[in-house]
């Protein structure tokens, strides 16, 4: 009912796009470069509602990732989701992860899962549980322990690189840096590359946020994991 009233309003002001059938309008929208979709969704309420509908994202999925419709549901704890979620997962995978087609959607969903869980502002899950969930997901999809460890590291590195530069990210990275998972068995321990990336972002991107005590606590934790420490990390 709300969509009909929005479209009636557009017709009343003689908007030419309001006379276009929805399916044709969707076909036009999904041919516009993806980077401009955010602006299109702000044109009016009717278009904003279209971007909330599964039919638009289903059409976008088939156009941008034509083989996605052939993909089967996979086992494991991370679900596939609806068309919009699948589109976001495939788009992130295409932009960030150099993986083969059969893995691209699963890796993309894993990226979205980890990023969203880490960005929960109150009581985020322990990182060890999140890492174990990712490892179990790849093993459930038939990957070996080594492959699961490698893919999980790839996901962690991409997520850490794509966290926004804000206070919440600083608190998150500080918590991750001070958390230890050395007691876990392989492949459930995070790789040294992931730990390095966490400390690197703290000591470079968030140096100004560090208090005196924080700096020495984090530096001591870094020295337990890495030797030598990069010169850029030193000097409070």
N, C-alpha and C positions, 0 to 999 in steps of 0.2 A: 504494500500500500504506500509506504514512504517513497519507494523508488518511482512508483507511478506519479505521485504528486510532484516529485522533483523533475521528472520528465515533462509533466504538464506545465510546470513553471517555465521551463526552457522554451517550450512551444509558444507560450504566451508572450514571450519577449522576442519571438521570431528568430530563434537560434537555429542556424542551418543544420548543425550537428544533431539536434534533437529529432530531426526527421529521418535520420539514418537508423535502420534496424540495428538492434543490439549486436547481433552476430557480425554484421559488417563493420560496426564501430570497433569491436574487439579486434577484428582482422587488421584494421588500420592501426590501432594502438600498438599491437605487438610487432609491427614493422618499423616503429620508431625506435631509435637507439635506446638501449636499456638505461643508459645514464640519464635519460630525460623522462623516465617513467614517473619519478617522484614529482616532477613539475606537472605532468599530465594529471596526476591524481589530485592535484590542488586546483584544477581549473574550475570545478563546480562540485556540488554534492553528489550529483548523479554519477559523474566519472569516478569520484572517490568511492562510491558504492560498488562500481564495476570492479575496481581493484581489490575489493574485499570478496568478490565472488569467485568460486572455484572454477567457473567456466572460462574466465579470462586466463587464469593461471594454467589451466589444462591446455588451452590453445597455445599459450606461450611456450609451454613445455614441449608440445609436439613440434612447434616451429623451430625453436632454438636447439632442442635436443631430440631429434626425430626418433632415435633408437631407445629413448627412455621408456616409451610405452611397452617395449618388449621385455623390460627388466622384471625379474621375478622378485617377490618379497623374500627377504633374507631372515635367517634365524638370528637370535641374539637379543640383548637387552635394549638396543637403540632402535626405535621403530622408524618406518619409512615416512609416514605422515602423508598429508594431502598434497595436492598439486603445487600450491604455493611453497610449501616446505621443500618439496622435491626440487622445484625450480631453484630455490635459494641454495640448496645443497650442491646441485650440479654446477651452478654459476660459480660458487666459491671454489669448488674443486677445479674448474676450468681456469680460474684466475690465479690460483695459489699452488695447486698440487700437480706435479708431473707424474701422474699415475695412469695406468692403462684403463680403458673404458669400463671394464667389468668391475673395477674397484672405485671408480670416480664418485659415484653417488654415495656409496657407503662411507667413503672417506669424508665427503662433504657433509653428510649427516653427523658424522662423529665430530667434525670441526664445530658445527652449530651447537651440538649437545654440550661439548666441553666449554665453549665460550659462554653460553648462556648460564651454565651451572656455576662457573667461576665468577660471573658478574652478579650473582644473587647478593643483594646488599646485606641481608640479615641471615646469619647462620648458613653460609654456603657449605656444601658437603666437603668432608676432608679430601684433599687432593689424591690421597692414596686410593680411596674408594672410586673416585672418578677415573683414575689411571687404570685400576683393575677392571672397571666396566669397559673401557676402551679395548684393553688387551683381550678380554673375554669375547667382545664383539668380533674382532678380527679372527680369533681362533674358531669361533662358531661358524664363520664364513669359510673355513677351510684353510686358513693360513697357518703356517708353522709358527712356533714360538719366536724364532728369529725374525720372521716376516712381521709378526704382530708387534714385536718390540720396535722394529724399524718404522712401521707405519704409525704407531702411537707417538714415537718421537717426532715424526714429521708433523703430526697434528698439533702436538704441544708447541713446537717451535712456531708454527703458523699462527696459533692463537695468541701466544705471547707477543709476537710481532704486531698483531692487529688490535691489541688492547689500547684504548684511548689514553692519552696523557692527562689523567686527572687524579684526584686524591684517592678515589676508590681503587684505582689500579695500583697506586703506590702501596696502599695497605694490603692489597692482595699479593703483590710481588714480595713484600716484606714477609708475609705469612708463609708463602711458598718457599722462600729462601731459608727460613728458620725451621721449616718442617723437615724431618728426616724420614727417609724410607729405606735406609740401608739394611734394616732388619728383614725386609721382604726378599723373597727369592726371585731369581730371574724367571720370566721376563717382567715381573710386577714391580721392579724398581725403575724409576725414571732414568733415562740416559744422562751421561755427564754433559752432553750437548745441551740438554734442556736446563739443567742446573746452571750451566755457564750463561745461557741466554737470560735467565732470571736475574742473576747477579749483574750481568752486563747492563741490563735496562735500569736496574736500581742505581748503579754507580755512575751511569752516564745521563739517562733521561730524568732521574729523580734525585740527583745529588743535592739539590737545593731544599728538598723536603726532609732530609735526614737531620735529626737532632744528634748531638754529640754521642749520647749513649747508643742510639740506633746504629750509628756509623760503626762504632767499635764492635758491637754485637754481630753485625752483618759481616764485617771484615774478618772477624774471628771464625765465623761459620764458613766463609769463602776459603780461608786458609786451610781449614780442615779438609776441604774437598779438592782444592787446586794448588799446585805449586809449579812454577812461580805465579804470583799474582801480577796481572798487568799493571804497568805504571799508572795508567789512566784511572785505575780504581783507588789509588792511594792518594792521601792528602785530603784531610777534612777541611 
